[in-house]
Amino acid sequence: MNVILAAIAVYALSMGDAFAYLDPGTGSIIVQGIIGAIAGGLVIGKMYWYKLKNLFSRTKVGDTAKSGR
């Protein structure tokens, strides 16, 4: 097993340049992913903020309908 890993490491280190190309659409996808991650984090933060707020509030979520507020 160690011989195989050593052979893979030697092969990976001896490779030449790839001359890869990233078109402008790739940057757009990366920006969309970052914006989506931020939006998802804000939604999750909002959900937990309301849970935390309800934990310390006097009236619970189901009590507001009974009190008429």
C-alpha positions as CSV (number, residue, x, y, z in Angstrom):
1,M,0.0,0.0,0.0
2,N,2.8,2.4,0.8
3,V,4.5,1.7,-2.5
4,I,1.3,2.7,-4.3
5,L,1.0,5.9,-2.4
6,A,4.6,6.7,-3.0
7,A,4.2,6.0,-6.8
8,I,1.1,8.3,-6.9
9,A,3.0,11.1,-5.0
10,V,6.0,10.8,-7.4
11,Y,3.7,10.9,-10.5
12,A,1.7,13.9,-9.1
13,L,4.9,15.9,-8.4
14,S,6.4,15.2,-11.8
15,M,3.5,16.5,-13.9
16,G,4.0,19.6,-16.0
17,D,1.9,22.7,-16.3
18,A,-1.7,22.2,-17.1
19,F,-2.4,25.5,-19.0
20,A,-6.0,25.4,-17.7
21,Y,-8.5,28.0,-18.8
22,L,-11.3,29.5,-16.6
23,D,-13.9,31.3,-18.6
24,P,-15.9,34.3,-17.2
25,G,-18.8,32.0,-16.4
26,T,-16.7,30.3,-13.7
27,G,-16.3,33.5,-11.8
28,S,-20.0,34.1,-12.0
29,I,-20.8,30.7,-10.5
30,I,-18.4,31.3,-7.7
31,V,-20.0,34.7,-6.9
32,Q,-23.5,33.1,-7.0
33,G,-22.3,30.4,-4.6
34,I,-20.9,32.9,-2.1
35,I,-24.1,35.0,-2.3
36,G,-26.2,31.8,-1.8
37,A,-24.1,30.8,1.2
38,I,-24.5,34.2,2.8
39,A,-28.3,34.2,2.2
40,G,-28.6,30.7,3.7
41,G,-26.6,31.7,6.7
42,L,-28.8,34.7,7.3
43,V,-32.0,32.6,7.1
44,I,-30.5,30.1,9.6
45,G,-29.4,32.9,11.8
46,K,-32.9,34.4,11.7
47,M,-34.5,31.1,12.6
48,Y,-32.3,30.7,15.6
49,W,-32.7,34.3,16.6
50,Y,-36.4,33.9,16.9
51,K,-36.0,30.7,18.9
52,L,-33.6,32.5,21.3
53,K,-35.9,35.5,21.5
54,N,-39.0,33.2,22.3
55,L,-37.0,31.4,25.0
56,F,-36.6,34.7,27.0
57,S,-40.0,36.3,26.2
58,R,-42.9,36.2,28.6
59,T,-45.6,35.2,26.1
60,K,-45.0,32.0,24.2
61,V,-45.9,31.6,20.5
62,G,-49.2,29.7,21.2
63,D,-50.2,32.2,24.0
64,T,-50.7,35.2,21.7
65,A,-53.8,33.7,20.1
66,K,-55.4,33.1,23.5
67,S,-54.7,36.6,24.9
68,G,-56.2,38.4,21.9
69,R,-53.0,40.3,20.9
